[in-house]
Amino acid sequence: MNEGEKNLIINYVLERRDYLEISIKIWTNFDEIRKRVIISFLEMLEKDLRESLDRSEWIVKNELKENVFERWKRFYIAKREWKDNYFIGISPEQNQARRFLVGVQKKPDLKPIQEGKLKAALDNVYWRGIANEYYEWYGWLDHPYSSWDNEEVLLKMYEKNEAVSYFKGLLLKMKEISSPMIDEAIKSK
């Protein structure tokens, strides 16, 4: 927001008592407003992914709707045959829906797939990610989708189309790259 827009809003709010009252009520309820926008967006994303994936093979799980502001809640897709060993999804690293990462999560006792070939494949398509005991690969999302507390991302989520398309494309592309290697790792156990 530029200085002109800011002054316009402030002058408008301070013009009348009822405008100020409404502004204060919006401010005190902003987390609930944000929560509803985010949940509505996540429900649309969940619906679109369920329609795009074979339900007999794939799970779409939206843990974020339980509490969108809790860190490490996930939104993910996973093959049923992976049996909670691997997940492809997004998760906020911080409370209040901030600092979202995307990646291929795994159980900590599992070794890197094909000695790091999955990480290398994802590095080539996305960006140089990080691998650790919990992730085959992960990286942080770029603005505006990195933190769900700014005007730009909330408007995109409210309008849904662009935000749903972005996240759906991101997860399905990651699935396309990761799934064959994960399948192979599961079968070789």
C-alpha positions in Angstrom: 0.0 0.0 0.0 1.4 3.3 -1.0 1.4 6.5 1.2 -1.5 8.0 -0.8 -3.7 4.9 -0.3 -2.8 4.8 3.4 -3.8 8.4 3.9 -7.0 8.0 2.0 -8.0 5.1 4.3 -7.0 6.9 7.5 -8.8 10.1 6.5 -12.0 8.1 5.6 -12.0 6.1 8.9 -11.5 9.2 10.9 -14.2 11.1 9.1 -17.1 9.7 11.2 -17.4 7.8 14.4 -19.4 4.9 12.8 -16.6 4.5 10.2 -14.1 4.2 13.0 -16.3 1.7 14.9 -16.5 -0.5 11.8 -12.8 -0.3 11.3 -12.1 -1.3 14.9 -14.5 -4.2 14.6 -12.8 -5.4 11.4 -9.4 -5.1 13.0 -10.5 -7.1 16.1 -12.0 -9.8 13.9 -9.3 -9.9 11.3 -7.9 -13.3 12.3 -11.4 -14.8 11.9 -11.8 -13.2 8.6 -8.4 -14.4 7.4 -9.2 -17.9 8.8 -12.4 -18.1 6.8 -10.8 -16.9 3.6 -8.0 -19.5 4.0 -10.3 -22.4 4.8 -12.6 -21.6 1.9 -9.5 -21.5 -0.4 -8.2 -24.8 1.1 -11.5 -26.5 0.6 -11.6 -25.5 -3.1 -8.0 -26.8 -3.5 -8.9 -30.0 -1.8 -11.9 -30.5 -4.0 -9.9 -29.7 -7.2 -7.1 -32.2 -6.2 -9.6 -34.9 -5.4 -11.2 -34.5 -8.8 -7.7 -34.6 -10.5 -6.4 -37.7 -8.7 -7.6 -41.3 -8.7 -9.4 -41.6 -5.4 -8.6 -45.3 -5.2 -4.9 -44.5 -5.3 -4.5 -41.1 -3.7 -5.4 -39.4 -0.4 -5.8 -35.6 -0.1 -5.5 -34.5 3.5 -6.2 -31.0 4.8 -4.9 -30.8 8.4 -4.7 -27.0 8.1 -8.5 -26.6 8.3 -8.3 -27.9 11.9 -6.3 -24.8 12.9 -4.9 -22.7 10.0 -2.7 -20.8 12.4 -0.8 -23.7 14.0 2.7 -24.4 12.7 3.4 -27.7 11.1 -0.2 -28.5 10.2 -0.1 -29.9 6.7 -2.0 -30.0 3.5 -0.8 -32.9 1.5 -1.4 -35.6 -1.1 -0.1 -39.2 -0.7 -0.5 -42.5 -2.3 -2.4 -45.0 -0.2 0.3 -47.7 -0.8 2.9 -45.3 0.8 1.2 -46.0 4.2 2.1 -42.8 5.9 5.8 -43.1 4.9 5.8 -40.2 2.4 3.7 -37.1 1.8 3.8 -34.3 -0.9 2.5 -31.1 0.5 2.7 -27.7 2.2 3.1 -26.7 5.8 3.7 -23.4 7.7 7.0 -23.4 9.6 5.7 -20.6 11.8 2.4 -20.0 13.7 -0.1 -17.6 12.2 0.1 -19.2 8.7 3.6 -17.8 8.0 6.7 -19.1 6.2 5.1 -21.9 4.2 7.3 -24.6 2.8 6.6 -27.2 0.2 8.2 -30.6 -0.1 8.2 -34.3 0.0 8.0 -35.3 3.7 9.1 -38.8 4.9 9.3 -40.8 8.1 12.6 -39.9 9.9 13.8 -43.5 9.9 13.7 -43.8 6.1 16.9 -43.3 4.1 17.1 -40.8 1.2 15.5 -42.3 -2.0 18.1 -43.6 -4.5 20.8 -41.9 -2.5 19.5 -38.4 -3.1 18.3 -38.7 -6.7 14.8 -37.5 -5.8 16.2 -34.4 -4.2 18.4 -33.8 -7.3 15.4 -34.2 -9.6 13.3 -31.7 -7.6 16.3 -29.3 -7.4 16.4 -29.3 -11.2 12.7 -28.4 -11.5 12.2 -26.0 -8.6 15.1 -24.6 -6.7 17.9 -25.9 -4.6 16.0 -27.5 -1.8 17.0 -29.0 1.6 16.9 -32.6 2.6 17.0 -33.8 6.2 15.7 -36.7 8.3 12.1 -35.5 7.8 12.2 -34.4 4.2 13.4 -35.9 0.9 13.3 -32.3 -0.3 11.8 -29.0 0.8 11.9 -25.3 0.1 10.1 -22.2 1.1 7.4 -20.7 -1.1 8.0 -17.3 -2.7 5.9 -14.2 -2.1 3.0 -13.8 -2.1 2.3 -17.4 -1.1 5.1 -17.7 1.6 3.0 -16.2 4.4 -0.8 -16.1 4.4 -1.2 -12.8 6.2 -0.8 -10.2 3.4 -3.3 -8.3 1.3 -2.1 -9.8 -2.0 -2.3 -13.5 -0.9 -5.6 -13.1 0.9 -7.2 -11.5 -2.1 -5.9 -14.3 -4.4 -7.3 -16.9 -1.9 -10.6 -15.1 -1.7 -10.9 -15.1 -5.5 -9.6 -18.7 -5.5 -8.8 -19.3 -9.2 -5.2 -18.2 -9.4 -4.3 -19.4 -5.9 -5.9 -22.8 -6.4 -4.3 -23.2 -9.8 -0.8 -22.3 -8.4 -1.0 -24.8 -5.5 -2.6 -27.5 -7.5 0.0 -27.2 -10.2 2.8 -27.1 -7.7 1.6 -30.3 -5.9 0.7 -32.2 -9.1 4.1 -31.4 -10.7 5.9 -32.5 -7.5 3.8 -35.7 -7.6 4.7 -36.4 -11.2 8.4 -36.2 -10.4 8.4 -37.9 -7.0 5.8 -40.6 -7.3 7.7 -43.0 -9.5 10.8 -42.8 -7.3 8.8 -43.2 -4.1 6.9 -46.1 -5.6 10.1 -47.8 -6.4 11.5 -47.2 -2.9 8.3 -48.7 -1.4 8.5 -51.8 -3.6 12.2 -52.4 -2.8 11.6 -52.5 1.0 
